[in-house]
Amino acid sequence: MASRRRTLLKVIILDVSGVGKTSPMNQYVNRKFSNQYKATIGADFLTKEVQVEDRSFTLQNEKPRKA
């Protein structure tokens, strides 16, 4: 049996404050939508496991705060 190799892919979402970066992240990772978000302090990190053909990927979404 062949071992499944896992690959970590980092996705960073950058934009100005208040444009809606958290909402699409939560929709993709958690399949949830809310139109009531508070401003993110620091950074949001979400992960999702995806399978493409015979490979496993871990997507790590990062939304850093505005510097």
PDB file of N, CA, C, O and CB in Angstrom:
ATOM      1  N   MET A   1       0.840  -1.175   0.000  1.00  0.00           N
ATOM      2  CA  MET A   1       0.000   0.000   0.000  1.00  0.00           C
ATOM      3  C   MET A   1       0.889   1.242   0.000  1.00  0.00           C
ATOM      4  O   MET A   1       1.807   1.354   0.812  1.00  0.00           O
ATOM      5  CB  MET A   1      -0.958  -0.005   1.216  1.00  0.00           C
ATOM      6  N   ALA A   2       0.617   2.157  -0.896  1.00  0.00           N
ATOM      7  CA  ALA A   2       1.391   3.386  -0.973  1.00  0.00           C
ATOM      8  C   ALA A   2       0.951   4.350   0.126  1.00  0.00           C
ATOM      9  O   ALA A   2      -0.238   4.476   0.421  1.00  0.00           O
ATOM     10  CB  ALA A   2       1.237   4.039  -2.361  1.00  0.00           C
ATOM     11  N   SER A   3       1.924   5.023   0.723  1.00  0.00           N
ATOM     12  CA  SER A   3       1.569   5.996   1.759  1.00  0.00           C
ATOM     13  C   SER A   3       1.095   7.283   1.096  1.00  0.00           C
ATOM     14  O   SER A   3       1.581   7.670   0.033  1.00  0.00           O
ATOM     15  CB  SER A   3       2.776   6.276   2.703  1.00  0.00           C
ATOM     16  N   ARG A   4       0.157   7.923   1.732  1.00  0.00           N
ATOM     17  CA  ARG A   4      -0.357   9.185   1.206  1.00  0.00           C
ATOM     18  C   ARG A   4       0.493  10.324   1.724  1.00  0.00           C
ATOM     19  O   ARG A   4       0.711  10.461   2.928  1.00  0.00           O
ATOM     20  CB  ARG A   4      -1.838   9.391   1.594  1.00  0.00           C
ATOM     21  N   ARG A   5       0.959  11.119   0.822  1.00  0.00           N
ATOM     22  CA  ARG A   5       1.804  12.248   1.169  1.00  0.00           C
ATOM     23  C   ARG A   5       0.935  13.475   1.405  1.00  0.00           C
ATOM     24  O   ARG A   5       0.032  13.764   0.620  1.00  0.00           O
ATOM     25  CB  ARG A   5       2.845  12.518   0.062  1.00  0.00           C
ATOM     26  N   ARG A   6       1.205  14.188   2.477  1.00  0.00           N
ATOM     27  CA  ARG A   6       0.453  15.405   2.787  1.00  0.00           C
ATOM     28  C   ARG A   6       1.303  16.616   2.451  1.00  0.00           C
ATOM     29  O   ARG A   6       2.512  16.633   2.682  1.00  0.00           O
ATOM     30  CB  ARG A   6       0.024  15.434   4.278  1.00  0.00           C
ATOM     31  N   THR A   7       0.658  17.615   1.908  1.00  0.00           N
ATOM     32  CA  THR A   7       1.328  18.845   1.545  1.00  0.00           C
ATOM     33  C   THR A   7       0.593  20.002   2.214  1.00  0.00           C
ATOM     34  O   THR A   7      -0.636  20.063   2.189  1.00  0.00           O
ATOM     35  CB  THR A   7       1.381  19.022  -0.001  1.00  0.00           C
ATOM     36  N   LEU A   8       1.346  20.912   2.805  1.00  0.00           N
ATOM     37  CA  LEU A   8       0.763  22.094   3.424  1.00  0.00           C
ATOM     38  C   LEU A   8       0.853  23.247   2.439  1.00  0.00           C
ATOM     39  O   LEU A   8       1.938  23.604   1.981  1.00  0.00           O
ATOM     40  CB  LEU A   8       1.477  22.444   4.761  1.00  0.00           C
ATOM     41  N   LEU A   9      -0.298  23.826   2.116  1.00  0.00           N
ATOM     42  CA  LEU A   9      -0.359  25.000   1.255  1.00  0.00           C
ATOM     43  C   LEU A   9      -0.878  26.157   2.078  1.00  0.00           C
ATOM     44  O   LEU A   9      -1.912  26.037   2.735  1.00  0.00           O
ATOM     45  CB  LEU A   9      -1.258  24.752   0.007  1.00  0.00           C
ATOM     46  N   LYS A  10      -0.181  27.269   2.054  1.00  0.00           N
ATOM     47  CA  LYS A  10      -0.609  28.441   2.814  1.00  0.00           C
ATOM     48  C   LYS A  10      -1.254  29.442   1.861  1.00  0.00           C
ATOM     49  O   LYS A  10      -0.702  29.775   0.813  1.00  0.00           O
ATOM     50  CB  LYS A  10       0.590  29.089   3.572  1.00  0.00           C
ATOM     51  N   VAL A  11      -2.426  29.907   2.250  1.00  0.00           N
ATOM     52  CA  VAL A  11      -3.174  30.894   1.481  1.00  0.00           C
ATOM     53  C   VAL A  11      -3.279  32.138   2.341  1.00  0.00           C
ATOM     54  O   VAL A  11      -3.834  32.090   3.438  1.00  0.00           O
ATOM     55  CB  VAL A  11      -4.594  30.360   1.061  1.00  0.00           C
ATOM     56  N   ILE A  12      -2.752  33.249   1.854  1.00  0.00           N
ATOM     57  CA  ILE A  12      -2.779  34.490   2.620  1.00  0.00           C
ATOM     58  C   ILE A  12      -3.712  35.468   1.908  1.00  0.00           C
ATOM     59  O   ILE A  12      -3.580  35.713   0.709  1.00  0.00           O
ATOM     60  CB  ILE A  12      -1.337  35.093   2.780  1.00  0.00           C
ATOM     61  N   ILE A  13      -4.650  36.016   2.664  1.00  0.00           N
ATOM     62  CA  ILE A  13      -5.618  36.958   2.118  1.00  0.00           C
ATOM     63  C   ILE A  13      -5.302  38.343   2.682  1.00  0.00           C
ATOM     64  O   ILE A  13      -5.358  38.561   3.893  1.00  0.00           O
ATOM     65  CB  ILE A  13      -7.089  36.527   2.456  1.00  0.00           C
ATOM     66  N   LEU A  14      -4.971  39.270   1.788  1.00  0.00           N
ATOM     67  CA  LEU A  14      -4.617  40.630   2.193  1.00  0.00           C
ATOM     68  C   LEU A  14      -5.529  41.628   1.500  1.00  0.00           C
ATOM     69  O   LEU A  14      -5.835  41.474   0.317  1.00  0.00           O
ATOM     70  CB  LEU A  14      -3.138  40.937   1.871  1.00  0.00           C
ATOM     71  N   ASP A  15      -5.952  42.623   2.210  1.00  0.00           N
ATOM     72  CA  ASP A  15      -6.695  43.750   1.649  1.00  0.00           C
ATOM     73  C   ASP A  15      -6.903  44.759   2.764  1.00  0.00           C
ATOM     74  O   ASP A  15      -6.518  44.511   3.907  1.00  0.00           O
ATOM     75  CB  ASP A  15      -8.066  43.295   1.028  1.00  0.00           C
ATOM     76  N   VAL A  16      -7.497  45.871   2.447  1.00  0.00           N
ATOM     77  CA  VAL A  16      -7.737  46.903   3.450  1.00  0.00           C
ATOM     78  C   VAL A  16      -8.850  46.479   4.394  1.00  0.00           C
ATOM     79  O   VAL A  16      -9.595  45.542   4.107  1.00  0.00           O
ATOM     80  CB  VAL A  16      -8.086  48.238   2.781  1.00  0.00           C
ATOM     81  N   SER A  17      -8.958  47.163   5.504  1.00  0.00           N
ATOM     82  CA  SER A  17      -9.942  46.839   6.533  1.00  0.00           C
ATOM     83  C   SER A  17     -11.368  47.014   6.021  1.00  0.00           C
ATOM     84  O   SER A  17     -11.669  47.969   5.305  1.00  0.00           O
ATOM     85  CB  SER A  17      -9.722  47.709   7.764  1.00  0.00           C
ATOM     86  N   GLY A  18     -12.240  46.079   6.396  1.00  0.00           N
ATOM     87  CA  GLY A  18     -13.665  46.222   6.140  1.00  0.00           C
ATOM     88  C   GLY A  18     -14.159  45.774   4.778  1.00  0.00           C
ATOM     89  O   GLY A  18     -15.314  46.027   4.435  1.00  0.00           O
ATOM     90  N   VAL A  19     -13.315  45.113   3.987  1.00  0.00           N
ATOM     91  CA  VAL A  19     -13.761  44.711   2.648  1.00  0.00           C
ATOM     92  C   VAL A  19     -14.366  43.313   2.595  1.00  0.00           C
ATOM     93  O   VAL A  19     -14.952  42.943   1.578  1.00  0.00           O
ATOM     94  CB  VAL A  19     -12.609  44.779   1.694  1.00  0.00           C
ATOM     95  N   GLY A  20     -14.241  42.525   3.665  1.00  0.00           N
ATOM     96  CA  GLY A  20     -14.863  41.204   3.689  1.00  0.00           C
ATOM     97  C   GLY A  20     -13.922  40.061   3.405  1.00  0.00           C
ATOM     98  O   GLY A  20     -14.199  39.246   2.524  1.00  0.00           O
ATOM     99  N   LYS A  21     -12.815  39.973   4.123  1.00  0.00           N
ATOM    100  CA  LYS A  21     -11.873  38.864   3.952  1.00  0.00           C
ATOM    101  C   LYS A  21     -12.266  37.655   4.797  1.00  0.00           C
ATOM    102  O   LYS A  21     -12.050  36.516   4.383  1.00  0.00           O
ATOM    103  CB  LYS A  21     -10.459  39.313   4.315  1.00  0.00           C
ATOM    104  N   THR A  22     -12.834  37.890   5.965  1.00  0.00           N
ATOM    105  CA  THR A  22     -13.196  36.804   6.870  1.00  0.00           C
ATOM    106  C   THR A  22     -14.363  35.985   6.334  1.00  0.00           C
ATOM    107  O   THR A  22     -14.362  34.761   6.463  1.00  0.00           O
ATOM    108  CB  THR A  22     -13.541  37.359   8.239  1.00  0.00           C
ATOM    109  N   SER A  23     -15.336  36.622   5.749  1.00  0.00           N
ATOM    110  CA  SER A  23     -16.536  35.935   5.277  1.00  0.00           C
ATOM    111  C   SER A  23     -16.256  34.828   4.256  1.00  0.00           C
ATOM    112  O   SER A  23     -16.736  33.711   4.450  1.00  0.00           O
ATOM    113  CB  SER A  23     -17.473  36.935   4.674  1.00  0.00           C
ATOM    114  N   PRO A  24     -15.503  35.081   3.180  1.00  0.00           N
ATOM    115  CA  PRO A  24     -15.243  33.983   2.242  1.00  0.00           C
ATOM    116  C   PRO A  24     -14.381  32.874   2.841  1.00  0.00           C
ATOM    117  O   PRO A  24     -14.518  31.709   2.468  1.00  0.00           O
ATOM    118  CB  PRO A  24     -14.573  34.521   1.002  1.00  0.00           C
ATOM    119  N   MET A  25     -13.484  33.238   3.781  1.00  0.00           N
ATOM    120  CA  MET A  25     -12.682  32.205   4.454  1.00  0.00           C
ATOM    121  C   MET A  25     -13.598  31.259   5.224  1.00  0.00           C
ATOM    122  O   MET A  25     -13.481  30.040   5.106  1.00  0.00           O
ATOM    123  CB  MET A  25     -11.640  32.849   5.412  1.00  0.00           C
ATOM    124  N   ASN A  26     -14.501  31.821   6.005  1.00  0.00           N
ATOM    125  CA  ASN A  26     -15.410  30.987   6.799  1.00  0.00           C
ATOM    126  C   ASN A  26     -16.370  30.200   5.919  1.00  0.00           C
ATOM    127  O   ASN A  26     -16.703  29.059   6.241  1.00  0.00           O
ATOM    128  CB  ASN A  26     -16.198  31.850   7.774  1.00  0.00           C
ATOM    129  N   GLN A  27     -16.816  30.778   4.830  1.00  0.00           N
ATOM    130  CA  GLN A  27     -17.712  30.050   3.924  1.00  0.00           C
ATOM    131  C   GLN A  27     -17.006  28.831   3.339  1.00  0.00           C
ATOM    132  O   GLN A  27     -17.593  27.751   3.276  1.00  0.00           O
ATOM    133  CB  GLN A  27     -18.207  30.973   2.790  1.00  0.00           C
ATOM    134  N   TYR A  28     -15.761  28.989   2.912  1.00  0.00           N
ATOM    135  CA  TYR A  28     -15.039  27.872   2.300  1.00  0.00           C
ATOM    136  C   TYR A  28     -14.668  26.798   3.324  1.00  0.00           C
ATOM    137  O   TYR A  28     -14.872  25.609   3.080  1.00  0.00           O
ATOM    138  CB  TYR A  28     -13.781  28.380   1.609  1.00  0.00           C
ATOM    139  N   VAL A  29     -14.134  27.211   4.450  1.00  0.00           N
ATOM    140  CA  VAL A  29     -13.633  26.245   5.430  1.00  0.00           C
ATOM    141  C   VAL A  29     -14.761  25.635   6.264  1.00  0.00           C
ATOM    142  O   VAL A  29     -14.797  24.419   6.449  1.00  0.00           O
ATOM    143  CB  VAL A  29     -12.617  26.914   6.349  1.00  0.00           C
ATOM    144  N   ASN A  30     -15.670  26.448   6.764  1.00  0.00           N
ATOM    145  CA  ASN A  30     -16.695  25.979   7.703  1.00  0.00           C
ATOM    146  C   ASN A  30     -18.087  25.842   7.096  1.00  0.00           C
ATOM    147  O   ASN A  30     -19.005  25.356   7.757  1.00  0.00           O
ATOM    148  CB  ASN A  30     -16.764  26.911   8.864  1.00  0.00           C
ATOM    149  N   ARG A  31     -18.251  26.263   5.857  1.00  0.00           N
ATOM    150  CA  ARG A  31     -19.561  26.258   5.197  1.00  0.00           C
ATOM    151  C   ARG A  31     -20.612  27.012   6.009  1.00  0.00           C
ATOM    152  O   ARG A  31     -21.761  26.584   6.120  1.00  0.00           O
ATOM    153  CB  ARG A  31     -20.025  24.823   4.962  1.00  0.00           C
ATOM    154  N   LYS A  32     -20.191  28.142   6.572  1.00  0.00           N
ATOM    155  CA  LYS A  32     -21.070  28.999   7.363  1.00  0.00           C
ATOM    156  C   LYS A  32     -20.993  30.416   6.821  1.00  0.00           C
ATOM    157  O   LYS A  32     -19.955  30.849   6.320  1.00  0.00           O
ATOM    158  CB  LYS A  32     -20.686  28.962   8.871  1.00  0.00           C
ATOM    159  N   PHE A  33     -22.093  31.124   6.926  1.00  0.00           N
ATOM    160  CA  PHE A  33     -22.102  32.529   6.548  1.00  0.00           C
ATOM    161  C   PHE A  33     -22.708  33.342   7.680  1.00  0.00           C
ATOM    162  O   PHE A  33     -23.725  32.970   8.266  1.00  0.00           O
ATOM    163  CB  PHE A  33     -22.887  32.749   5.228  1.00  0.00           C
ATOM    164  N   SER A  34     -22.071  34.438   7.965  1.00  0.00           N
ATOM    165  CA  SER A  34     -22.614  35.405   8.915  1.00  0.00           C
ATOM    166  C   SER A  34     -22.330  36.790   8.358  1.00  0.00           C
ATOM    167  O   SER A  34     -21.240  37.045   7.845  1.00  0.00           O
ATOM    168  CB  SER A  34     -21.996  35.225  10.354  1.00  0.00           C
ATOM    169  N   ASN A  35     -23.291  37.670   8.455  1.00  0.00           N
ATOM    170  CA  ASN A  35     -23.038  39.035   8.009  1.00  0.00           C
ATOM    171  C   ASN A  35     -22.706  39.950   9.182  1.00  0.00           C
ATOM    172  O   ASN A  35     -22.703  41.173   9.039  1.00  0.00           O
ATOM    173  CB  ASN A  35     -24.245  39.574   7.251  1.00  0.00           C
ATOM    174  N   GLN A  36     -22.427  39.358  10.338  1.00  0.00           N
ATOM    175  CA  GLN A  36     -22.090  40.146  11.518  1.00  0.00           C
ATOM    176  C   GLN A  36     -20.722  39.734  12.050  1.00  0.00           C
ATOM    177  O   GLN A  36     -20.612  38.871  12.921  1.00  0.00           O
ATOM    178  CB  GLN A  36     -23.166  39.981  12.609  1.00  0.00           C
ATOM    179  N   TYR A  37     -19.695  40.362  11.518  1.00  0.00           N
ATOM    180  CA  TYR A  37     -18.329  40.103  11.957  1.00  0.00           C
ATOM    181  C   TYR A  37     -17.798  41.323  12.680  1.00  0.00           C
ATOM    182  O   TYR A  37     -18.144  42.456  12.346  1.00  0.00           O
ATOM    183  CB  TYR A  37     -17.417  39.734  10.765  1.00  0.00           C
ATOM    184  N   LYS A  38     -16.962  41.084  13.665  1.00  0.00           N
ATOM    185  CA  LYS A  38     -16.227  42.166  14.308  1.00  0.00           C
ATOM    186  C   LYS A  38     -14.875  42.259  13.615  1.00  0.00           C
ATOM    187  O   LYS A  38     -14.404  41.287  13.026  1.00  0.00           O
ATOM    188  CB  LYS A  38     -16.070  41.928  15.861  1.00  0.00           C
ATOM    189  N   ALA A  39     -14.261  43.421  13.687  1.00  0.00           N
ATOM    190  CA  ALA A  39     -12.943  43.600  13.081  1.00  0.00           C
ATOM    191  C   ALA A  39     -11.962  42.599  13.686  1.00  0.00           C
ATOM    192  O   ALA A  39     -11.934  42.397  14.900  1.00  0.00           O
ATOM    193  CB  ALA A  39     -12.434  45.055  13.281  1.00  0.00           C
ATOM    194  N   THR A  40     -11.173  41.990  12.840  1.00  0.00           N
ATOM    195  CA  THR A  40     -10.184  41.004  13.287  1.00  0.00           C
ATOM    196  C   THR A  40      -8.996  41.715  13.918  1.00  0.00           C
ATOM    197  O   THR A  40      -8.424  42.632  13.329  1.00  0.00           O
ATOM    198  CB  THR A  40      -9.718  40.114  12.108  1.00  0.00           C
ATOM    199  N   ILE A  41      -8.634  41.289  15.107  1.00  0.00           N
ATOM    200  CA  ILE A  41      -7.454  41.813  15.785  1.00  0.00           C
ATOM    201  C   ILE A  41      -6.391  40.723  15.710  1.00  0.00           C
ATOM    202  O   ILE A  41      -6.629  39.595  16.142  1.00  0.00           O
ATOM    203  CB  ILE A  41      -7.766  42.228  17.285  1.00  0.00           C
ATOM    204  N   GLY A  42      -5.239  41.044  15.175  1.00  0.00           N
ATOM    205  CA  GLY A  42      -4.186  40.038  15.021  1.00  0.00           C
ATOM    206  C   GLY A  42      -4.313  39.347  13.687  1.00  0.00           C
ATOM    207  O   GLY A  42      -4.090  39.964  12.646  1.00  0.00           O
ATOM    208  N   ALA A  43      -4.672  38.067  13.698  1.00  0.00           N
ATOM    209  CA  ALA A  43      -4.801  37.316  12.448  1.00  0.00           C
ATOM    210  C   ALA A  43      -5.789  36.181  12.641  1.00  0.00           C
ATOM    211  O   ALA A  43      -5.946  35.663  13.746  1.00  0.00           O
ATOM    212  CB  ALA A  43      -3.429  36.769  11.981  1.00  0.00           C
ATOM    213  N   ASP A  44      -6.450  35.798  11.563  1.00  0.00           N
ATOM    214  CA  ASP A  44      -7.321  34.617  11.546  1.00  0.00           C
ATOM    215  C   ASP A  44      -6.562  33.482  10.894  1.00  0.00           C
ATOM    216  O   ASP A  44      -5.915  33.675   9.865  1.00  0.00           O
ATOM    217  CB  ASP A  44      -8.665  34.899  10.790  1.00  0.00           C
ATOM    218  N   PHE A  45      -6.634  32.302  11.481  1.00  0.00           N
ATOM    219  CA  PHE A  45      -6.035  31.125  10.880  1.00  0.00           C
ATOM    220  C   PHE A  45      -7.101  30.051  10.791  1.00  0.00           C
ATOM    221  O   PHE A  45      -7.729  29.722  11.797  1.00  0.00           O
ATOM    222  CB  PHE A  45      -4.804  30.633  11.692  1.00  0.00           C
ATOM    223  N   LEU A  46      -7.315  29.507   9.625  1.00  0.00           N
ATOM    224  CA  LEU A  46      -8.249  28.402   9.417  1.00  0.00           C
ATOM    225  C   LEU A  46      -7.550  27.343   8.597  1.00  0.00           C
ATOM    226  O   LEU A  46      -6.732  27.666   7.735  1.00  0.00           O
ATOM    227  CB  LEU A  46      -9.559  28.878   8.716  1.00  0.00           C
ATOM    228  N   THR A  47      -7.857  26.081   8.850  1.00  0.00           N
ATOM    229  CA  THR A  47      -7.278  25.009   8.046  1.00  0.00           C
ATOM    230  C   THR A  47      -8.379  24.118   7.496  1.00  0.00           C
ATOM    231  O   THR A  47      -9.446  23.969   8.092  1.00  0.00           O
ATOM    232  CB  THR A  47      -6.279  24.180   8.876  1.00  0.00           C
ATOM    233  N   LYS A  48      -8.090  23.533   6.346  1.00  0.00           N
ATOM    234  CA  LYS A  48      -9.035  22.619   5.706  1.00  0.00           C
ATOM    235  C   LYS A  48      -8.238  21.539   4.992  1.00  0.00           C
ATOM    236  O   LYS A  48      -7.264  21.822   4.293  1.00  0.00           O
ATOM    237  CB  LYS A  48      -9.980  23.373   4.709  1.00  0.00           C
ATOM    238  N   GLU A  49      -8.666  20.305   5.180  1.00  0.00           N
ATOM    239  CA  GLU A  49      -8.051  19.173   4.488  1.00  0.00           C
ATOM    240  C   GLU A  49      -8.786  18.952   3.172  1.00  0.00           C
ATOM    241  O   GLU A  49     -10.015  18.886   3.144  1.00  0.00           O
ATOM    242  CB  GLU A  49      -8.084  17.882   5.371  1.00  0.00           C
ATOM    243  N   VAL A  50      -8.034  18.839   2.086  1.00  0.00           N
ATOM    244  CA  VAL A  50      -8.631  18.553   0.783  1.00  0.00           C
ATOM    245  C   VAL A  50      -7.906  17.392   0.126  1.00  0.00           C
ATOM    246  O   VAL A  50      -6.700  17.213   0.298  1.00  0.00           O
ATOM    247  CB  VAL A  50      -8.590  19.796  -0.126  1.00  0.00           C
ATOM    248  N   GLN A  51      -8.651  16.619  -0.619  1.00  0.00           N
ATOM    249  CA  GLN A  51      -8.118  15.464  -1.332  1.00  0.00           C
ATOM    250  C   GLN A  51      -8.215  15.755  -2.826  1.00  0.00           C
ATOM    251  O   GLN A  51      -9.297  16.057  -3.331  1.00  0.00           O
ATOM    252  CB  GLN A  51      -8.890  14.147  -0.954  1.00  0.00           C
ATOM    253  N   VAL A  52      -7.100  15.667  -3.528  1.00  0.00           N
ATOM    254  CA  VAL A  52      -7.076  15.836  -4.971  1.00  0.00           C
ATOM    255  C   VAL A  52      -6.405  14.597  -5.549  1.00  0.00           C
ATOM    256  O   VAL A  52      -5.215  14.353  -5.352  1.00  0.00           O
ATOM    257  CB  VAL A  52      -6.326  17.159  -5.395  1.00  0.00           C
ATOM    258  N   GLU A  53      -7.216  13.822  -6.273  1.00  0.00           N
ATOM    259  CA  GLU A  53      -6.766  12.527  -6.786  1.00  0.00           C
ATOM    260  C   GLU A  53      -6.224  11.704  -5.621  1.00  0.00           C
ATOM    261  O   GLU A  53      -6.974  11.418  -4.688  1.00  0.00           O
ATOM    262  CB  GLU A  53      -5.679  12.705  -7.901  1.00  0.00           C
ATOM    263  N   ASP A  54      -4.962  11.316  -5.642  1.00  0.00           N
ATOM    264  CA  ASP A  54      -4.422  10.474  -4.564  1.00  0.00           C
ATOM    265  C   ASP A  54      -3.577  11.269  -3.570  1.00  0.00           C
ATOM    266  O   ASP A  54      -2.825  10.681  -2.793  1.00  0.00           O
ATOM    267  CB  ASP A  54      -3.584   9.347  -5.155  1.00  0.00           C
ATOM    268  N   ARG A  55      -3.692  12.590  -3.586  1.00  0.00           N
ATOM    269  CA  ARG A  55      -2.876  13.404  -2.688  1.00  0.00           C
ATOM    270  C   ARG A  55      -3.743  14.163  -1.697  1.00  0.00           C
ATOM    271  O   ARG A  55      -4.841  14.609  -2.030  1.00  0.00           O
ATOM    272  CB  ARG A  55      -2.017  14.380  -3.486  1.00  0.00           C
ATOM    273  N   SER A  56      -3.238  14.306  -0.471  1.00  0.00           N
ATOM    274  CA  SER A  56      -3.916  15.080   0.562  1.00  0.00           C
ATOM    275  C   SER A  56      -3.203  16.413   0.727  1.00  0.00           C
ATOM    276  O   SER A  56      -1.974  16.484   0.759  1.00  0.00           O
ATOM    277  CB  SER A  56      -3.959  14.305   1.908  1.00  0.00           C
ATOM    278  N   PHE A  57      -3.998  17.458   0.830  1.00  0.00           N
ATOM    279  CA  PHE A  57      -3.454  18.791   1.034  1.00  0.00           C
ATOM    280  C   PHE A  57      -4.098  19.394   2.269  1.00  0.00           C
ATOM    281  O   PHE A  57      -5.290  19.205   2.514  1.00  0.00           O
ATOM    282  CB  PHE A  57      -3.685  19.691  -0.211  1.00  0.00           C
ATOM    283  N   THR A  58      -3.309  20.115   3.041  1.00  0.00           N
ATOM    284  CA  THR A  58      -3.829  20.912   4.135  1.00  0.00           C
ATOM    285  C   THR A  58      -3.705  22.361   3.700  1.00  0.00           C
ATOM    286  O   THR A  58      -2.603  22.868   3.491  1.00  0.00           O
ATOM    287  CB  THR A  58      -3.065  20.634   5.488  1.00  0.00           C
ATOM    288  N   LEU A  59      -4.850  23.024   3.566  1.00  0.00           N
ATOM    289  CA  LEU A  59      -4.847  24.444   3.235  1.00  0.00           C
ATOM    290  C   LEU A  59      -4.884  25.220   4.539  1.00  0.00           C
ATOM    291  O   LEU A  59      -5.767  25.012   5.371  1.00  0.00           O
ATOM    292  CB  LEU A  59      -6.054  24.828   2.310  1.00  0.00           C
ATOM    293  N   GLN A  60      -3.935  26.099   4.708  1.00  0.00           N
ATOM    294  CA  GLN A  60      -3.915  26.945   5.893  1.00  0.00           C
ATOM    295  C   GLN A  60      -4.152  28.372   5.424  1.00  0.00           C
ATOM    296  O   GLN A  60      -3.285  28.988   4.806  1.00  0.00           O
ATOM    297  CB  GLN A  60      -2.558  26.813   6.687  1.00  0.00           C
ATOM    298  N   ASN A  61      -5.328  28.882   5.723  1.00  0.00           N
ATOM    299  CA  ASN A  61      -5.693  30.245   5.354  1.00  0.00           C
ATOM    300  C   ASN A  61      -5.246  31.174   6.459  1.00  0.00           C
ATOM    301  O   ASN A  61      -5.504  30.928   7.637  1.00  0.00           O
ATOM    302  CB  ASN A  61      -7.218  30.377   5.100  1.00  0.00           C
ATOM    303  N   GLU A  62      -4.580  32.235   6.074  1.00  0.00           N
ATOM    304  CA  GLU A  62      -4.129  33.213   7.050  1.00  0.00           C
ATOM    305  C   GLU A  62      -4.584  34.588   6.590  1.00  0.00           C
ATOM    306  O   GLU A  62      -4.380  34.979   5.441  1.00  0.00           O
ATOM    307  CB  GLU A  62      -2.582  33.163   7.232  1.00  0.00           C
ATOM    308  N   LYS A  63      -5.198  35.303   7.500  1.00  0.00           N
ATOM    309  CA  LYS A  63      -5.594  36.680   7.212  1.00  0.00           C
ATOM    310  C   LYS A  63      -4.948  37.556   8.267  1.00  0.00           C
ATOM    311  O   LYS A  63      -5.514  37.761   9.341  1.00  0.00           O
ATOM    312  CB  LYS A  63      -7.163  36.853   7.198  1.00  0.00           C
ATOM    313  N   PRO A  64      -3.732  38.087   7.960  1.00  0.00           N
ATOM    314  CA  PRO A  64      -3.048  38.923   8.955  1.00  0.00           C
ATOM    315  C   PRO A  64      -3.716  40.271   9.115  1.00  0.00           C
ATOM    316  O   PRO A  64      -4.416  40.747   8.221  1.00  0.00           O
ATOM    317  CB  PRO A  64      -1.596  39.120   8.571  1.00  0.00           C
ATOM    318  N   ARG A  65      -3.491  40.873  10.257  1.00  0.00           N
ATOM    319  CA  ARG A  65      -4.049  42.216  10.479  1.00  0.00           C
ATOM    320  C   ARG A  65      -3.269  43.212   9.650  1.00  0.00           C
ATOM    321  O   ARG A  65      -2.144  42.950   9.226  1.00  0.00           O
ATOM    322  CB  ARG A  65      -4.011  42.610  11.988  1.00  0.00           C
ATOM    323  N   LYS A  66      -3.874  44.334   9.432  1.00  0.00           N
ATOM    324  CA  LYS A  66      -3.228  45.400   8.684  1.00  0.00           C
ATOM    325  C   LYS A  66      -2.042  45.918   9.478  1.00  0.00           C
ATOM    326  O   LYS A  66      -2.165  46.240  10.660  1.00  0.00           O
ATOM    327  CB  LYS A  66      -4.222  46.541   8.370  1.00  0.00           C
ATOM    328  N   ALA A  67      -0.890  45.995   8.818  1.00  0.00           N
ATOM    329  CA  ALA A  67       0.323  46.455   9.507  1.00  0.00           C
ATOM    330  C   ALA A  67       0.410  47.961   9.533  1.00  0.00           C
ATOM    331  O   ALA A  67       1.368  48.515  10.074  1.00  0.00           O
ATOM    332  CB  ALA A  67       1.563  45.885   8.843  1.00  0.00           C
TER     333      ALA A  67
END
